[in-house]
Every structure is written in structure tokens, then in C-alpha cells.
Amino acid sequence: MNSRSRREQGSAPSSGGPAAPRSLTRRRQWLFRLLALVLPAALLLGASEAALRVAGYGYVTDFFRPSLIRGQKVFIENDQFALRFFPPQLARTPEPLVMPAPKPVGTFRIFLLGESAALGDPEPAYGAGRYLKVLLAERYPAVKFEVVNVAMTAINSHAVLPIARECARQQGDLWIVYMGNNEMVGPFGAVTILGAQTPPLAVIRLNLALQTTRVGQLLTALGRKLRRNSATPSSWGGMEMFLRNKLPPASPHKKTAYHHFQHNLRDILKAGLDSGAKVVLSTVAVNLRDCPPFASAADPGVPQGRHEAFEQLCAEGDRAEEQGLWTQAVGQYEQAAAVDPHFAELQFHWGACLLHLTHTNSASEHFQLACDNDALPFRADSGINDIIRQEARRRAGDNLLLCDAANALAAESPAGICGKESFYEHVHLRFDGNYRLARAWAAQVERLLPERTRAAAAPGWAPQELCERRLGLTDWNRCNVIDEVLRRLGHPPLSSQSNNRRRVEALQRWQRSLREKMDGAAAVRAREVYQEALKHAPDDHYIHEGFADFLEAVGDYSQAMAEWERVREIIPHDYLAVFRTGKLQAMQGKRAAAESSLRRALAMHPDLSEAWYDLGEIHLLERKPELALEDYREALALQPTDARCHAHRGLALSRLNRQGEAILAYGEAVRLEPTFWEAHFELGLLLGLQNDLPGAAKEFGEVIRLKPDYAAAHANLGVALFKQGQMAEARGQFEETLRLEPGNKSARAYLAQLQTGARPPGSTPP
């Protein structure tokens, strides 16, 4: 008799008649009590979730969204994906993508996962993934390669993991994983400003799981309101947002961030390999040789007296370095390091001196220490790359290969240390750098292709020049990218780096050399490059966008609008084509059409501050300063650090005769953008009208410092000096005005007054 039978027999009554009711065991009692508590709560949560969904509250958390474009089922990006990881005002959006669903027969689909460097920032059209696609297509013309770039700016492994799990359901043949730069500063990182710093991994994952529900999203929103923190920026401000968050080298948060990265990376690799995809896991290359640390943290354990000695030794080392006394400088830095070896700036200068002495191995070690101890850690350090190599060894096999990109790029760099030959600044790659990275990836991708495919390879990899022709890259596009990089280099912490002036000057020289060649004949050749590229890839929206930018630059507005219309057909869900069409319409004086296009762009992307700014421009041209002020108010609510918007708000206020407010608006513009010479000039004019002559003179002097050949600044400074009785100085400014602009009647008239000994009104004769 089995045990179940015995229990049933033992519970039977000893005599006939009705059975006695069985008493509940203690375990069952607790089970019923738990159900009594949980079931109503679960029903309430379920009802709340349903009600919130019906009411339209919340957002979809998937990375891919199903859509229909020209009758074809596709997946597109979800522009709300990042809301789980960022406060709404700081959320980043993915680049537009269109991925056929299901994957077309004969297509080899590659997913590229990572952050801004993997994306190709500052211009994804010319990122490493784009070069990779051309390299593979040219070497294997019979295969249709599809590179789906799912990288995003500002994210880290916590956000890459859910993207990877979605990619695992999308028929990928191969994944490339290139991430690690944002592990300390991104969501849940060691110095993040985006929320809690390095909470336990289980807490992070529970938080992210809850936010897949509308109830969780509501609770998160309420929690943010209750914890409203003035330190959280009101809009995205790039690297500058992190200036107050420094990470000491010995911080326990750093160790926790490494732990999180390793676990996330393991789960990402598992998702890829379990899906049947093959994986290229890449180390992350960063600028070591030409990127000083962004900040250094002194060891708090060093006694005050020793700290003073440390500063003295560093100062002596700096002086010796400036004089080219490299050996002497190395000696000073070595002594300083005996006091505080983790001071990042010290390690960088030590490495630079060793490099001058051609001690390249030692130099490389110190450059790496400078990166590892950087108190503003925007670069993947040796700890990150060591974890990547460990995980590659752990999962090594036929389906996973390591691409040691850090070493591959170093091997093609002077002295074997990565620097400005590949990078604009700390991690973002130049055109040459993206090509080098793509070549490194391609070599490993090729090893993972089917043997039958490899047997049909064309000889050699396509050279960089051919890749760039296929991508439609011309000097016009190069200049646009340099403009964006120069803009970034004008802001901290990049602007505060010791080599920034030289870096900016080098980029400006490069840009000038490009523009010198951009004549009519070059424009004809460039047009041919775009047309040839589009023959190879007629549905490549990036090439159409680059062509549209070129056409706008050469004044062919109608054809530029046609290219933007083609972009809109390819990616109809994206706002950019509608927005750029509105700008072109405004440039042609078609203000009503422009306003309509800009408002449609805002309906598609309500956080587009640039569209509000352009509407303000239109309303100023239409002599509607009140409406322009409303537009600028909307723009500044989204981007309060936009100096241009503050300046044009000042113009609208001045047209309404609200001069005091206009002065404040221009003042804010020059505070945010000290090199904004136009704002300095307009502020000088307003101060002059308010009879603040010293203030006006100061602003015109700043304009002259920034733009020495601007005749109007010299003329107005001359007037301000003349009215203050500074005759000799005024004469010099008027003479310079006439040198720059011989026909300036005002300057000539003032000089005539000075020659007759005239004095400014209200002055007392000597």
C-alpha cells in the first residue's frame, strides 16, 4: 500500500456515518492567508495596468516597433526606448532604422551593439558599421549583407542587454559587440547623473522589469517628482553635465560598475549565441596618446605637507616639460608619483615625456594609467577591456571570436599608442579611425562566414577611398562633421583639456584646406560621387541626406528638397526630412509652407527645440515679435543652454522696446557661449543705447578679440571711446575701421571731428 493510500486511510472515520471535517494544517493556513493578501493586490494591479493602457498612459519599452512601409512589413526604432534609463528630459533616441520582417531570403544580417562610438558619432553615416558593410559587400558581391546598427549615444551595458535580447528574436546571423565607454557615466554607473549610482544588479534589473508595466512607469514618474533634484539637468548638456561628479580611483563604485559590466556582458553574449548567431566581441579603442585626463582626484590620504611637496614636484616637472627637458621632467614626475601615484594628469605628462625620449613601452603604460585614473571616466579603461578579453576566453569557440580593436588600432598608430590619427577627442573616431576599426572587425567577421561563402571572396579588402565613394562622402560632408566637432570642443570638459587649443587649430587648418578645394569643378565631381553611390544603394537614406546637405550648400534648394522627399519615403516615421524641408522653404522665403512643415515636424517629434527656434525666426521676419517670443520660450524650455535662442529672444525683446530684458537675454547668450561674437556685438549696441558706455566698449572689445577684421566693431568701439573722452584710443579704432572698410562714412566723420579738436557732448574742455 502506497503512502498516499495510508494517509487517506488514516484520515477516515473510525466508524460509519458522516465524515468529520478535516482541520487545516498550519502550512495551508499560511497559504490561504498569503493568497488572501496577494490575490486582491494582484487583481488591483491588473485592473490598474489595464486602465492605464486603455487611457493611453505610458510608453512601449521594446527597442523595435513593427510598422508597414510601402506595403512591406518592417521593424523600426522605438524613439521612447530610453525612457526606462533616463529622465524624460535627458532621454536619447536611437538612429532611424528600417529592418525587413522577416529577414529576406539570402540576407546575412549583422547586428552592431554598443554606444556612441559604435554608432559612429558624430556622424553615423560614416561610422565603422557603414565602412564594414561596404568592405563586406565589395569582397563578397554575391552576398547581401545587412548591418543593423542598434547602438545608441549615452547608454551602457544595462541598456544594451535588453536590446540584445530583442535582437536574439530577429534572425541575426552575426553580432558585433563594441561597448564600454559609458559604463561609469551611463545609467546606473559609478558617476552617473541619470539616477542611482551602482545599486545592486538585482535592484537594477527589478527596476527595469517593473518599468515594462504602465503601473511601474507611473510609480517611477511619481518617484522622480518626489525626489526632484536640482542637480539633475533640465535638458541634455553632453559631457558638461558630469563636471561635478568626479570618481576617485579607489572608489568602491568603480568595482561595482565592473561587476555589473561583466554580468551584463555575459548575458548579452549568451543571448546572441543561444539565438544561433555568431559573435565578434571587440575590445574598445580609446585615445590614450593625445587625450589628457578630464579630471584628476588627489589621494585624500596624503598628508598636507606631502601634498604640498607633490604639487611643487608637479610644477617643476611641468616647467621642465615646457622647456623640452624631458629627462629632468621625468625625474620630477617620478618623485611626485611616489607621493600620489593615482593622480591622472601626472601620469599623462609623465607618459608624454617618456614618448619624447622614445621609451614607447613605458610611455604607453603611463598613458593607460592616466586613462584608468581619470576622475571623469568617459573612456573604456583597462579594467573594461580586461573583462572583455576574459569573457572572450571564457566563451571561446567556433561561434565567438575576439577582435582586439584596441591593439589593432594601436598597431597602426605612431609609437604603437592610439591618438589623434584615429580620434577627434577621447573616443569618437575620425574617418580614418572608423575605416581602421571596420577593417579589424571585417577580418574577424570573415572567419565566421560559411566556408562556401569565403571560398568566393574577391582578392583584398576595398581601400578607404573606395569605401568613402560608396558612402557618398565628400569634402562638403567632411566640413560639416568638423563643424560639429569644433562646436563640442568649445565646451567643457573638452575645452579645458591642456591640448585643446592645438587640437582646435589642427581641425581648423584641415577644414580650411578642404574649403580651398571646394570650387565649381569640385562640386561637379561631388555630385557625381553622390549619384554613383545612390546607384549602388538607392534606398540608403544616409546617402540621400548627405546629398541633400551638399545641394543646400551649393544653393540647389529645389533638388535638395527632392532628396529630402526621398528620405521621407524611405523612413517616413522620422521627423528629420520634414524638418529640413521646412528650413529649406524658409530659406526660399516660403514662410507659410515652412511654418506648416515645421509644425508637422513638431507633431512627429515634440521635443525638437530647433523647430521652435526656426518658427521664431520666421515670426521675426514677419514682424511678429510677440509670436517669436512664444516660440523661443518653447525652444528654451527644451534646451535652456541654447545661446542662439537666448540671443534671438533678445532681438525679439528689443523690437518690443523691452530693452532691459533684451540686455539680460544677450548677456545669458554670451555667458553660455563666450565666443558668440554676434551676441557680444548686439549686446554692445543695446548697452550703448542705454548710455552704458564702459559696458558697450567692453562688448565691442570682445568682438574685436574674437573677430579682428569686423569693421563695425571697431567703429562702434571708437564711438564708445569718443563719448568717454578717450580720443587717442578712439582715433585708433576709426583708423582701423577705414583700413578694413575704406567707405565707412561714420568713421571718416568722427575722424574729421577729432582733427578739429571736437569734444564729445557734455565734456569739459581741458
Secondary structure, 3 states (H helix, E strand, C coil): CCHHHHHHHHCCCCCCCCCCCCCCCHHHHHHHHHHHHHHHHHHHHHHHHHHHHHCCCCCCCCCEEEEEECCEEEEEECCCHHHHCCCHHHCCCCCCCEEECCCCCCEEEEEEEECHHHHCCCCHHHCHHHHHHHHHHHHCCCCEEEEEECCCCCCCHHHHHHHHHHHCCCCCCEEEEECCCCCCCCCCCCCCCCCCCCCCHHHHHHHHHHCCCHHHHHHHHHHHHHCCCCCCCCCCCHHHHHCCCCCCCCCHHHHHHHHHHHHHHHHHHHHHHHCCCEEEEECCCCCCCCCCCCCCCCCCCCCHHHHHHHHHHHHHHHHHHHCCCHHHHHHHHHHHHHHCCCCHHHHHHHHHHHHHCCCHHHHHHHHHHHHHCCCCCCCCCHHHHHHHHHHHHHCCECCEEEECHHHHHHHCCHHHCCCCCCECCCCCECHHHHHHHHHHHHHHHHHCCCHHHHCCCCCCCCCHHHHHHHCCCCHHHHHHHHHHHHHHHCCCCHHHCCCHHHHHHHHHHHHHHHHHCCCHHHHHHHHHHHHHHHHHCCCCHHHHHHHHHHHHHCCCHHHHHHHHHHHHHHCCCCCHHHHHHHHHHHHCCCHHHHHHHHHHHHHHCCCCHHHHHHHHHHHHHCCCHHHHHHHHHHHHHHCCCCHHHHHHHHHHHHHCCCHHHHHHHHHHHHHHCCCCHHHHHHHHHHHHHCCCHHHHHHHHHHHHHHCCCCHHHHHHHHHHHHHCCCHHHHHHHHHHHHHHCCCCHHHHHHHHHHHCCCCCCCCCCC
